[in-house]
């Protein structure tokens, strides 16, 4: 996963719009959009601020990782269901089949893309 994908994922995890994140970082919405699309690389100060804001390491933000194939379905499912209310609704997700989990993952990704 590249920096822009990680930034988008973290922003969505914290239910922030690009505008809200830009305000927190004292940047423009356009810069956030360019970071997420890979058209602009942030400077080290911005990366450090992002890491502190989302409580992740700079190394995590900068290290390119393979896309979702590196995650098991259970790990990806858990990461997408980080909202406590959603977790309650899916508290027994361990009992779902991998096919059902993948359908839910695809649906959540689709809905997140619609909201961006």
Secondary structure, 3 states (H helix, E strand, C coil): CCHHHHHHHHHHHCCCCHHHHHHHHCCCHHHHHHHHHCCCCCCHHHHHHHHHHHCCCHHHHHCCCCCHHHCCHHHHHHHHCCCHHHHHHCCCHHHCCHHHHHHHHHHHHHHHHHHC
